[in-house]
Amino acid sequence: MKSPRLALIGAFLPPCLAWAVYAPIPEQEQGKAFTVTITSGAMHDSNLFGAATGGISSMVYSVSPKLAFNASVSKQTFLSASYEVTADYFDNRPTDKALFSHGADLRLAHAFSRVTNIDLNDAFQIDKNPQSLLAGKPLNTDQSYSRNQFDGTLTTTLDAKTGMVLKYRNLYTHYDNVNLSRDLNHMEHLTGLQVENKVLPELSLGGEYRFQAIVYDHAGTSKDKTSHFFLGGADCALAKKFTLSARAGAEQRHRDGDRGTTAPFAEFVCQYTYGERSYVSGGYTYSLAEADDPVNYTDSKQNQIFVNVQHAVAARVVISASATAGPAALQGRGTVANLNETTLRLGGAITYVARKNFSVSGTVDYDKVDSDLSYREQARTRCGISGRLTF
């Protein structure tokens, strides 16, 4: 059972001044090397394939065992690994009613010295019941995919106030469906160099350069593209309760087989922590994103506004909610007209923590796409209940 989605924005890591490597692992997994987590639940999905019309609804029953390993293998090195398999059974799905999804994560963090460390992360996913489905595909198309994402950061300090971060990301996406695979399979490379200066104890200013290359498996001469990003920004932390990160600049994009463009780029994220297990966060981004129909559209000018809230209403009860709105303009190729489209995603959950290692959650997710083209519109609601046990 998937929890309500929270909007995630790329983090800009500040210089690490500590020798030890700290790992953001779940509370239930702390204090021991191996943990096993079993999640099981039932959910009603109103539109299994994200169809514009004639959507298929079904109950979905799932069980997800997960094995995780977290340990400091030396004073300077931390290793984390996990594997999870999710078995879903659908009572009203054409063809296969039983699907198996897989997820594997690996992290290695090492401190070379008091001021220099490296953090490597790899996440592999095979998703047979995607949470967010592509718009405008033929009625009830299976959108199962596999994805691998590798992230690496090298962080160091140049002097007492100046830090530098070298970042790299490699992302590969592969769809099972033959037609989707031909149109959408691609790899993304993203490299960045960031320099920050701590002008005040709670404020850092800096600049960043990023290079991106997007390479498609098929018909790359008309769909591939490269981009140069030039950004400036600030990171602020006040009394550990309020944090703010902002980036703004420009992207110069070269499109193979089409004209290039220069577009603004903006990222703004803030969070206020007002109590134990209670916070509110929000943000806004504007960027060029890959279109889900690269045959007719080069890319998408995308706005994203998001808000996340988590509130502990009692010692054992936590409620959470998220909302993301994404007005976008898909850029047409040649004589194809631009396309305006807005995606709205809402999620909510209430979780009862019976014990430290056992919790029960009720969840609801709602997705809606409004588009200039009616066949690209969709609506999808998922409501469910699940339990999670860690030992």
Number of C-alpha atoms within 10 A of each C-alpha: 24 16 17 22 18 19 17 9 13 7 8 15 17 20 23 20 16 13 16 20 20 13 17 6 10 7 9 16 18 15 10 11 13 16 17 17 18 18 20 19 20 20 21 18 19 18 21 27 28 32 24 21 15 10 16 17 19 17 20 24 19 21 19 19 17 18 16 18 17 20 16 18 11 11 11 17 19 20 19 20 18 18 18 19 18 23 18 22 19 21 12 14 16 9 6 9 12 15 14 16 19 17 18 18 18 17 19 18 23 23 22 14 13 14 18 21 25 19 19 16 17 18 18 18 19 21 19 20 19 16 16 13 20 18 20 19 20 13 15 17 17 19 21 18 20 18 17 18 17 18 17 19 20 21 22 24 21 14 10 10 14 18 24 24 23 19 20 18 17 18 18 18 17 19 21 16 13 8 11 20 17 16 19 21 19 20 19 18 16 18 18 17 16 21 21 25 22 19 12 10 10 13 16 21 17 19 18 20 17 18 18 20 17 20 19 21 15 15 12 15 13 16 24 23 22 19 19 19 20 17 21 18 20 19 22 18 16 12 7 10 12 16 18 18 18 20 20 20 17 16 24 16 20 17 18 15 15 15 11 15 11 14 15 16 18 18 19 18 22 18 19 17 17 12 11 9 13 16 18 18 19 19 21 19 19 20 17 22 14 16 20 19 18 20 14 17 21 27 21 22 18 19 18 19 18 22 20 20 19 20 19 17 12 9 10 13 16 18 20 21 21 22 21 21 18 19 18 21 20 24 20 19 18 12 7 10 12 15 15 16 19 18 19 18 23 20 22 22 20 20 19 17 17 11 9 11 14 17 18 18 20 21 22 20 23 17 19 17 22 18 20 12 11 12 16 19 20 23 19 23 18 23 19 21 20 21 19 19 17 17 12
